[in-house]
C-alpha cells in the first residue's frame, strides 16, 4: 500500500477541520457539580444525572471531560461502586451511537477506558450482550418495537409510515439496528449495565440538544420521557415516581435542557456545539 503524502496528511489534520477530541475546560468540574446539586435537590438519582452528563459530554467529543466526571463521581465510592459507574458510563457511549453516530463514541470509549484506574479497568465486562442470534433475535426486535411504541405513541405507526416514505429501509434500520439492538437493554443481561427507559430518554435528549439543529427530535424525546410516566414503563428503573414526575414536568425538562446547555457552553468555550456549529454568517 502506498503511503500518504505529507501534504495529504497535513490536510487531513488541518486545524480548521478540528480533527482532534476536545480538552476538558477548566470549569467543567464545577459544571458537573452544579448539575449534581440540581438533581439532588429534587431527589433525582446519581445515575440519572451521570447518564445525562455523560451523553452530553460524549456528544461534545471530550473524553478528557468524561474522565473528570468519572473521577468526581467515584471519589467517595467503593471499588465495586466505581466499577458499576464505569460500566454505566460505557453503556451511555453505546446508546449515544444511535444519536451521534459511531465515531464520537469510539473516541470517547477508547479514551475513557485508557483513563480508568487499572483496578477498575481490569474488572470491566468483556462479554458482549448485543450479539443477535437465531434464538434471541425475535426478543430483541420485540423489545425494540416496545421501546419505539412507548416513546412515540399514539403516533408510532404514523411515524413509521412517514419514515418509510423517505426510504423504505429507514424505519427498518431505526427499529432493528437502533431501537432493537442498541437502545433497548438486552434482556436477561448478567454483565455490564442497564440504563432503562427513563435514562434512555435522558441519553436521547442530551445527545440531540448538544448537537443542535435537531429541534423536532429534541421535542419528540421530551414527550417520549413523559410517555414513560404515562405508560408505567418508568417503574422498572431506578427513579422514584416523584423523581420521574419531576423530570417529565416543564420544570424538570427545563433543568435537563439547561444542564446540557451548561456542558455545551463549557466544552464549546462559549461557541456552542461542535457537533453542528451555528453559522457565523
Secondary structure as GFF3:
##gff-version 3
##sequence-region A 1 281
A	DSSP	alpha_helix	6	12	.	.	.	ID=ss1
A	DSSP	three_ten_helix	15	17	.	.	.	ID=ss2
A	DSSP	alpha_helix	28	41	.	.	.	ID=ss3
A	DSSP	alpha_helix	46	59	.	.	.	ID=ss4
A	DSSP	alpha_helix	63	74	.	.	.	ID=ss5
A	DSSP	alpha_helix	79	100	.	.	.	ID=ss6
A	DSSP	alpha_helix	102	115	.	.	.	ID=ss7
A	DSSP	alpha_helix	118	121	.	.	.	ID=ss8
A	DSSP	alpha_helix	137	152	.	.	.	ID=ss9
A	DSSP	alpha_helix	156	166	.	.	.	ID=ss10
A	DSSP	alpha_helix	170	172	.	.	.	ID=ss11
A	DSSP	pi_helix	173	183	.	.	.	ID=ss12
A	DSSP	alpha_helix	196	211	.	.	.	ID=ss13
A	DSSP	alpha_helix	215	230	.	.	.	ID=ss14
A	DSSP	three_ten_helix	233	236	.	.	.	ID=ss15
A	DSSP	alpha_helix	241	248	.	.	.	ID=ss16
A	DSSP	alpha_helix	250	267	.	.	.	ID=ss17
###
